[in-house]
């Protein structure tokens, strides 16, 4: 299986790295918003995209285009993301191309799902929270990654 693992930097990237052992026997490539993060996944293909948020709609369009471009070129079987905006765009692009998609909402979202997570609930094949109180019929709890 070819897996696209995508997240923005910071805590989202750390959480993505914490689940990376689950990808051990698969071809994995990473997509993130900081070029230097590629050093943490040596031996794997790494693509850098701009960062964006809901406060900059034009930049979101740019990121969406770049994520879609990477997905079309790589054709992953699975797309997994820990957030935020670049991740939900990756989930959307993956779905458009027929990939299975997994969203893992950040552990920082204690009381409610993130905005990106709320969008991912409607797009992803599987959505996970790291808090049992946030689980429901569409959002699964299976522990946390910290």
PyMOL commands that set and color helices and strands:
alter all, ss='L'
color gray80, all
select helices_A, chain A and resi 11-18+20-23+35-41+57-74+85-96+115-123+132-134
alter helices_A, ss='H'
color red, helices_A
select strands_A, chain A and resi 2-7+27-32+45-48+78-83+100-104+126-129+140-141
alter strands_A, ss='S'
color yellow, strands_A
deselect
rebuild
show_as cartoon
